[in-house]
């Protein structure tokens, strides 16, 4: 397995992100910068408390992403207009 990607969600991402926009939320902006692509989506499933991160043709779920619960609650809070802070997570891939 390759070294994981470190994804840093910054204050600038939080300021420039758009709530409830799967392609322009702060996590999506951080993914675009990290992976150097515009083809990203951050999908939240409330039924099973899961977030799927899509980058190009690859999907990363809770088995591939560190701090998965933090990501879920970040998205939930941000979309509801709550206060969120910068954080870092890793994506493991093969």
C-alpha positions as a Markdown table, in Angstrom:
| # | Residue | x | y | z |
|---|---|---|---|---|
| 1 | Unk | 0.0 | 0.0 | 0.0 |
| 2 | Unk | 1.2 | 3.5 | -0.8 |
| 3 | Unk | 1.6 | 6.3 | 1.8 |
| 4 | Unk | -1.7 | 7.9 | 2.6 |
| 5 | Unk | -2.7 | 11.3 | 1.3 |
| 6 | Unk | -2.9 | 14.0 | 4.0 |
| 7 | Unk | -5.8 | 16.3 | 3.4 |
| 8 | Unk | -5.8 | 19.6 | 5.3 |
| 9 | Unk | -9.0 | 21.5 | 5.6 |
| 10 | Unk | -7.9 | 25.1 | 6.2 |
| 11 | Unk | -9.6 | 28.3 | 7.5 |
| 12 | Unk | -9.6 | 29.5 | 3.9 |
| 13 | Unk | -11.4 | 26.3 | 2.8 |
| 14 | Unk | -14.0 | 27.0 | 5.5 |
| 15 | Unk | -14.4 | 30.6 | 4.5 |
| 16 | Unk | -14.6 | 29.9 | 0.8 |
| 17 | Unk | -16.7 | 26.7 | 1.0 |
| 18 | Unk | -20.4 | 26.5 | 0.2 |
| 19 | Unk | -22.7 | 24.7 | 2.6 |
| 20 | Unk | -24.7 | 21.7 | 1.2 |
| 21 | Unk | -22.6 | 21.8 | -2.0 |
| 22 | Unk | -21.0 | 18.4 | -2.6 |
| 23 | Unk | -18.4 | 19.9 | -5.0 |
| 24 | Unk | -17.6 | 23.2 | -3.1 |
| 25 | Unk | -17.8 | 22.5 | 0.6 |
| 26 | Unk | -14.6 | 23.0 | 2.6 |
| 27 | Unk | -13.6 | 19.3 | 2.4 |
| 28 | Unk | -14.2 | 19.3 | -1.4 |
| 29 | Unk | -11.9 | 22.3 | -1.7 |
| 30 | Unk | -9.2 | 20.6 | 0.3 |
| 31 | Unk | -9.5 | 17.4 | -1.8 |
| 32 | Unk | -9.3 | 19.5 | -5.0 |
| 33 | Unk | -6.0 | 21.1 | -3.8 |
| 34 | Unk | -4.6 | 17.8 | -2.5 |
| 35 | Unk | -5.4 | 15.7 | -5.5 |
| 36 | Unk | -5.0 | 18.5 | -8.1 |
| 37 | Unk | -8.3 | 17.8 | -9.7 |
| 38 | Unk | -11.7 | 19.5 | -9.9 |
| 39 | Unk | -13.5 | 16.1 | -10.1 |
| 40 | Unk | -14.5 | 15.7 | -6.4 |
| 41 | Unk | -17.7 | 15.2 | -4.5 |
| 42 | Unk | -18.3 | 14.8 | -0.7 |
| 43 | Unk | -21.5 | 12.8 | -0.3 |
| 44 | Unk | -23.1 | 12.4 | 3.2 |
| 45 | Unk | -25.6 | 9.6 | 4.0 |
| 46 | Unk | -27.5 | 10.4 | 7.1 |
| 47 | Unk | -29.1 | 6.9 | 7.3 |
| 48 | Unk | -25.8 | 5.2 | 8.1 |
| 49 | Unk | -23.7 | 8.2 | 9.3 |
| 50 | Unk | -21.3 | 7.8 | 6.4 |
| 51 | Unk | -19.4 | 10.1 | 4.1 |
| 52 | Unk | -18.1 | 9.0 | 0.8 |
| 53 | Unk | -15.3 | 11.1 | -0.7 |
| 54 | Unk | -15.1 | 10.8 | -4.5 |
| 55 | Unk | -12.0 | 11.9 | -6.3 |
| 56 | Unk | -12.0 | 11.4 | -10.1 |
| 57 | Unk | -13.3 | 7.8 | -10.5 |
| 58 | Unk | -12.3 | 6.7 | -7.0 |
| 59 | Unk | -14.5 | 6.5 | -4.0 |
| 60 | Unk | -13.2 | 6.5 | -0.4 |
| 61 | Unk | -15.4 | 5.4 | 2.4 |
| 62 | Unk | -15.0 | 5.0 | 6.2 |
| 63 | Unk | -12.6 | 2.1 | 5.6 |
| 64 | Unk | -10.1 | 4.3 | 3.7 |
| 65 | Unk | -10.4 | 7.6 | 5.6 |
| 66 | Unk | -9.0 | 8.4 | 9.0 |
| 67 | Unk | -11.2 | 10.5 | 11.4 |
| 68 | Unk | -14.3 | 9.4 | 9.5 |
| 69 | Unk | -16.7 | 10.4 | 12.3 |
| 70 | Unk | -15.0 | 13.8 | 12.5 |
| 71 | Unk | -15.6 | 14.3 | 8.8 |
| 72 | Unk | -19.3 | 13.3 | 9.1 |
| 73 | Unk | -19.9 | 15.7 | 12.0 |
| 74 | Unk | -17.9 | 18.5 | 10.3 |
| 75 | Unk | -20.1 | 18.2 | 7.2 |
| 76 | Unk | -23.3 | 18.0 | 9.3 |
| 77 | Unk | -22.3 | 21.1 | 11.4 |
| 78 | Unk | -21.1 | 23.1 | 8.4 |
| 79 | Unk | -24.2 | 22.4 | 6.4 |
| 80 | Unk | -26.3 | 23.6 | 9.3 |
| 81 | Unk | -24.4 | 26.8 | 9.7 |
| 82 | Unk | -22.5 | 25.7 | 12.8 |
| 83 | Unk | -19.0 | 26.7 | 13.9 |
| 84 | Unk | -16.3 | 24.4 | 12.5 |
| 85 | Unk | -12.5 | 24.4 | 12.8 |
| 86 | Unk | -9.7 | 23.4 | 10.4 |
| 87 | Unk | -8.5 | 19.8 | 10.7 |
| 88 | Unk | -6.5 | 17.1 | 8.9 |
| 89 | Unk | -7.4 | 13.6 | 7.8 |
| 90 | Unk | -5.7 | 10.9 | 5.7 |
| 91 | Unk | -6.9 | 8.9 | 2.8 |
| 92 | Unk | -5.4 | 5.4 | 2.4 |
| 93 | Unk | -5.3 | 4.0 | -1.1 |
| 94 | Unk | -3.7 | 1.2 | -3.0 |
